[in-house]
Amino acid sequence: MRHTTPPSTEDIISMAEHALDAIPAELRAMVRGCAIIVEDVADDDTLAEMGIESPYELTGLYRGTPLTQKSVLDAPMQPDSIFLYREPILLEWIETGEDLFRLVRNVLIHEIGHHFGLSDDDIERLENG
């Protein structure tokens, strides 16, 4: 897909939905009910909570209770959500020349990994192995 203007929030949502449709059905079923939200950048509270100074350093975030820590006895506190941050994704796209769909897919899959209870180190090992 060629863009003559910066891809919109709707464009990023469409790419994320396409990427989600491409993962195996049994894994996709485990993500059902997890909201995928696209925002321009992370809010100040999120950045402060994570110890990040620049909003352009955070391309995605999983908020919720990983599947490995859930119990049927727990009352849900808030819905699980995956945030994709449009402007940092676009900045990385411009800086690296990476295909935008692949970049959105990689951020989404990384955050789905957190939903499954994987750490950043676990995800990095899977990506590199």
Rosetta blueprint (number, residue, H / E / L):
1 M L
2 R L
3 H L
4 T L
5 T L
6 P L
7 P L
8 S L
9 T H
10 E H
11 D H
12 I H
13 I H
14 S H
15 M H
16 A H
17 E H
18 H H
19 A H
20 L H
21 D H
22 A H
23 I L
24 P L
25 A H
26 E H
27 L H
28 R H
29 A H
30 M H
31 V H
32 R L
33 G L
34 C L
35 A E
36 I E
37 I E
38 V E
39 E E
40 D L
41 V L
42 A L
43 D L
44 D H
45 D H
46 T H
47 L H
48 A H
49 E H
50 M H
51 G L
52 I L
53 E L
54 S L
55 P H
56 Y H
57 E H
58 L L
59 T L
60 G E
61 L E
62 Y E
63 R E
64 G L
65 T L
66 P L
67 L H
68 T H
69 Q H
70 K L
71 S L
72 V L
73 L L
74 D L
75 A L
76 P L
77 M L
78 Q L
79 P L
80 D L
81 S E
82 I E
83 F E
84 L E
85 Y E
86 R H
87 E H
88 P H
89 I H
90 L H
91 L H
92 E H
93 W H
94 I H
95 E H
96 T H
97 G L
98 E L
99 D L
100 L H
101 F H
102 R H
103 L H
104 V H
105 R H
106 N H
107 V H
108 L H
109 I H
110 H H
111 E H
112 I H
113 G H
114 H H
115 H H
116 F L
117 G L
118 L L
119 S L
120 D H
121 D H
122 D H
123 I H
124 E H
125 R H
126 L H
127 E H
128 N H
129 G L
